[in-house]
Amino acid sequence: MIIFFMVSMFGQVLIHRTLADIAREFAISQHRLRSLLILNLVVIVFFAAISPSTVTLWLFIGILLITLKFFPRIFRIFLMKRLSGALIPALDCVILGLQSGKSFRQSLHGAIENQNGWQRNQLREIYNFIITSENHIAVKSALLKDLQQELLEIDRSQNRCVEQVRALRRHLKLQENFRRRSGQVTQQIKMQAIIVTALYFALLSFVFVQFGFMNHRFLIISSLFMFVSGLFIIFSVGRRMKWKV
């Protein structure tokens, strides 16, 4: 019982530290962090109550830690899509600030402060890079890297800033429209692949029931291999394809 309790507390500490790191990275409020920690404690206590086995508890904690390990990567993809959609309204705020007589840095700072959470933190890093003129800053996204370079060039030019920001806005708008249209195309391909897969396995089940597997195993395995290879080629080529704007 003591070992079981120590394992529970040790797992709780590991999960607490992982959640705290995630909260710092994604600017999660302390209130939400406390709610997540309480929920985690309730889940562990509930799991320990229904399955009082040390091995099972270790397995549960391990699965939970692995899930939290990969969660930031998946969540970052979702947040990057939100940030991409927020850039055009942010540039609109910069343009309004410039038209009202403010400097480029003042306008950019005001637009960034209108953001919230993780998005504001990412844009603040770019702003800090611009005003400090550091030689290097770690950027985890090609979108943010390109935006950082464009804003830095506008800040250094100090000439016709409004026109340059408008040109950057048009470029981002063009990219957004292109991504939306290409996304519609890939979505159609995925839906067709799902439908074809369902039809294939329905036909495969019919063949199993009507003709059996052993008598036609060579044809069945060959068709399954070709079908899986076809799906792999379609999605592999789609991921490697470079779309140009």
C-alpha positions as CSV (number, residue, x, y, z in Angstrom):
1,M,0.0,0.0,0.0
2,I,2.9,2.4,0.8
3,I,4.6,1.6,-2.5
4,F,1.3,2.2,-4.3
5,F,0.9,5.6,-2.6
6,M,4.5,6.6,-3.4
7,V,4.0,5.6,-7.0
8,S,0.9,7.7,-7.2
9,M,2.6,10.8,-5.7
10,F,5.7,10.4,-7.9
11,G,3.5,10.2,-11.0
12,Q,1.5,13.2,-9.8
13,V,4.8,15.2,-9.4
14,L,5.9,14.2,-12.9
15,I,2.6,15.1,-14.5
16,H,2.5,18.4,-12.5
17,R,5.8,19.5,-13.9
18,T,4.9,18.5,-17.4
19,L,1.6,20.5,-17.2
20,A,3.5,23.5,-15.7
21,D,5.9,23.4,-18.7
22,I,3.0,23.3,-21.1
23,A,1.2,26.1,-19.3
24,R,4.3,28.3,-19.6
25,E,4.8,27.5,-23.3
26,F,1.2,28.2,-24.3
27,A,0.5,31.0,-21.8
28,I,-2.2,29.1,-20.0
29,S,-3.6,31.0,-17.1
30,Q,-2.9,29.9,-13.5
31,H,-6.6,29.3,-13.0
32,R,-6.8,26.9,-15.9
33,L,-3.6,25.2,-14.8
34,R,-5.0,24.6,-11.3
35,S,-8.1,23.2,-12.8
36,L,-6.0,20.8,-15.0
37,L,-4.0,19.7,-11.9
38,I,-7.1,19.1,-9.9
39,L,-8.6,17.1,-12.7
40,N,-5.4,15.1,-13.0
41,L,-5.4,14.3,-9.3
42,V,-9.0,13.2,-9.5
43,V,-8.3,10.9,-12.4
44,I,-5.3,9.3,-10.7
45,V,-7.3,8.8,-7.5
46,F,-10.2,7.3,-9.4
47,F,-8.0,5.0,-11.4
48,A,-6.2,3.9,-8.2
49,A,-9.5,3.1,-6.6
50,I,-10.8,0.9,-9.4
51,S,-7.5,-0.8,-10.1
52,P,-5.3,-1.0,-7.0
53,S,-2.3,-2.5,-8.9
54,T,1.2,-0.8,-8.9
55,V,2.0,-2.1,-12.4
56,T,-1.3,-0.9,-13.9
57,L,-0.8,2.4,-12.2
58,W,2.7,2.8,-13.7
59,L,1.3,1.9,-17.1
60,F,-1.5,4.5,-16.7
61,I,1.0,7.2,-15.6
62,G,3.4,6.3,-18.5
63,I,0.6,6.6,-21.1
64,L,-0.5,9.9,-19.6
65,L,3.1,11.3,-19.7
66,I,3.6,10.1,-23.3
67,T,0.3,11.8,-24.3
68,L,1.4,15.1,-22.6
69,K,4.8,14.8,-24.3
70,F,3.2,14.8,-27.8
71,F,0.3,17.1,-26.9
72,P,2.3,20.4,-27.4
73,R,3.3,19.5,-31.0
74,I,-0.3,18.8,-31.9
75,F,-1.6,21.8,-30.0
76,R,1.0,24.0,-31.7
77,I,-0.3,23.1,-35.1
78,F,-3.8,24.2,-34.1
79,L,-2.5,27.5,-32.6
80,M,-0.4,28.2,-35.6
81,K,-3.5,28.1,-37.8
82,R,-5.2,30.5,-35.4
83,L,-2.2,32.8,-35.5
84,S,-2.1,32.7,-39.3
85,G,-5.7,33.9,-39.3
86,A,-5.0,36.7,-36.8
87,L,-2.1,38.2,-38.7
88,I,-4.2,40.1,-41.3
89,P,-6.4,41.8,-38.6
90,A,-3.1,42.6,-36.7
91,L,-1.6,44.3,-39.8
92,D,-4.9,46.2,-40.2
93,C,-4.3,47.6,-36.7
94,V,-0.7,48.5,-37.7
95,I,-1.9,50.3,-40.7
96,L,-4.5,52.3,-38.7
97,G,-1.8,53.2,-36.2
98,L,0.5,54.4,-39.0
99,Q,-2.3,56.5,-40.5
100,S,-3.0,58.1,-37.2
101,G,0.6,59.4,-37.0
102,K,2.2,56.8,-34.8
103,S,5.6,55.3,-35.6
104,F,5.9,51.8,-37.0
105,R,7.1,50.4,-33.7
106,Q,4.3,52.0,-31.7
107,S,1.7,50.8,-34.2
108,L,3.2,47.3,-34.2
109,H,3.3,47.2,-30.4
110,G,-0.3,48.3,-30.1
111,A,-1.4,45.6,-32.6
112,I,0.5,42.9,-30.7
113,E,-1.0,44.0,-27.3
114,N,-4.5,43.5,-28.7
115,Q,-3.7,39.8,-29.1
116,N,-4.0,37.4,-26.2
117,G,-2.3,34.3,-24.8
118,W,0.1,32.3,-26.9
119,Q,-0.4,34.5,-30.0
120,R,0.7,37.6,-28.1
121,N,3.8,35.9,-26.8
122,Q,4.9,34.7,-30.2
123,L,4.5,38.2,-31.7
124,R,6.2,39.8,-28.7
125,E,9.3,37.7,-29.5
126,I,9.3,39.2,-33.0
127,Y,8.8,42.7,-31.6
128,N,11.6,42.3,-29.1
129,F,13.9,41.0,-31.8
130,I,13.1,44.1,-33.9
131,I,13.7,46.7,-31.1
132,T,16.9,45.0,-29.7
133,S,18.4,44.1,-33.1
134,E,19.7,40.8,-31.9
135,N,21.6,38.7,-34.3
136,H,19.6,35.5,-33.7
137,I,16.2,34.5,-32.3
138,A,14.8,31.0,-32.1
139,V,11.7,30.7,-34.3
140,K,9.9,27.4,-34.5
141,S,7.7,28.3,-37.5
142,A,8.5,29.2,-41.1
143,L,5.5,31.5,-41.0
144,L,6.9,33.5,-38.0
145,K,10.4,33.5,-39.5
146,D,9.2,35.0,-42.7
147,L,7.0,37.5,-40.8
148,Q,9.9,38.5,-38.6
149,Q,12.1,39.2,-41.6
150,E,9.5,41.2,-43.4
151,L,8.7,43.4,-40.3
152,L,12.4,43.9,-39.6
153,E,13.0,45.1,-43.2
154,I,10.0,47.5,-42.8
155,D,11.3,48.8,-39.5
156,R,14.8,49.4,-40.9
157,S,13.6,51.1,-44.1
158,Q,11.6,53.8,-42.3
159,N,10.2,54.8,-45.6
160,R,6.7,54.4,-46.9
161,C,5.8,52.0,-44.1
162,V,2.1,52.1,-44.8
163,E,2.6,50.9,-48.4
164,Q,5.0,48.2,-47.2
165,V,2.6,46.9,-44.5
166,R,-0.2,46.9,-47.1
167,A,2.0,44.9,-49.5
168,L,2.7,42.4,-46.7
169,R,-1.0,42.2,-45.9
170,R,-1.8,41.5,-49.5
171,H,0.8,38.8,-49.6
172,L,-0.5,37.1,-46.5
173,K,-4.1,37.4,-47.8
174,L,-3.0,35.7,-51.0
175,Q,-1.3,32.9,-49.0
176,E,-4.4,32.5,-46.9
177,N,-6.7,32.2,-49.9
178,F,-4.3,29.7,-51.5
179,R,-4.1,27.5,-48.4
180,R,-7.9,27.5,-48.1
181,R,-8.4,26.4,-51.7
182,S,-5.6,23.8,-51.5
183,G,-7.1,22.6,-48.2
184,Q,-10.4,22.1,-50.0
185,V,-8.7,20.0,-52.6
186,T,-6.8,17.8,-50.1
187,Q,-10.0,17.4,-48.1
188,Q,-11.8,16.1,-51.1
189,I,-8.9,13.6,-51.7
190,K,-9.1,12.4,-48.1
191,M,-12.9,12.0,-48.2
192,Q,-12.5,10.0,-51.5
193,A,-9.8,7.8,-49.8
194,I,-12.1,7.1,-46.9
195,I,-15.0,6.1,-49.1
196,V,-12.8,3.9,-51.3
197,T,-11.3,2.3,-48.2
198,A,-14.8,1.6,-46.8
199,L,-15.9,0.1,-50.1
200,Y,-12.7,-2.0,-50.4
201,F,-13.0,-3.5,-46.9
202,A,-16.7,-4.2,-47.5
203,L,-15.8,-6.0,-50.7
204,L,-13.0,-7.8,-48.9
205,S,-15.5,-9.0,-46.2
206,F,-17.8,-10.3,-48.9
207,V,-15.0,-12.3,-50.4
208,F,-14.1,-13.8,-47.1
209,V,-17.6,-14.8,-46.4
210,Q,-18.5,-16.1,-49.9
211,F,-15.2,-17.7,-51.0
212,G,-13.0,-18.0,-47.9
213,F,-9.5,-16.9,-47.4
214,M,-7.2,-19.9,-47.9
215,N,-8.4,-20.7,-51.4
216,H,-7.8,-17.2,-52.6
217,R,-5.1,-16.0,-50.1
218,F,-2.6,-15.0,-52.8
219,L,-5.1,-12.7,-54.7
220,I,-6.4,-11.3,-51.4
221,I,-3.0,-10.5,-50.0
222,S,-1.8,-9.1,-53.3
223,S,-4.9,-6.8,-53.6
224,L,-4.4,-5.7,-50.0
225,F,-0.8,-4.9,-50.6
226,M,-1.6,-2.9,-53.7
227,F,-4.4,-1.0,-52.0
228,V,-2.2,0.0,-49.0
229,S,0.6,0.9,-51.3
230,G,-1.7,3.1,-53.4
231,L,-2.9,4.9,-50.3
232,F,0.6,5.4,-49.1
233,I,1.8,6.8,-52.4
234,I,-1.2,9.2,-52.6
235,F,-0.6,10.7,-49.1
236,S,3.2,10.5,-49.3
237,V,3.3,12.4,-52.6
238,G,0.7,14.9,-51.3
239,R,2.9,15.7,-48.2
240,R,6.1,16.2,-50.3
241,M,4.4,18.4,-52.9
242,K,5.5,22.0,-52.6
243,W,2.8,24.5,-53.3
244,K,3.9,27.8,-54.7
245,V,2.0,31.0,-54.2
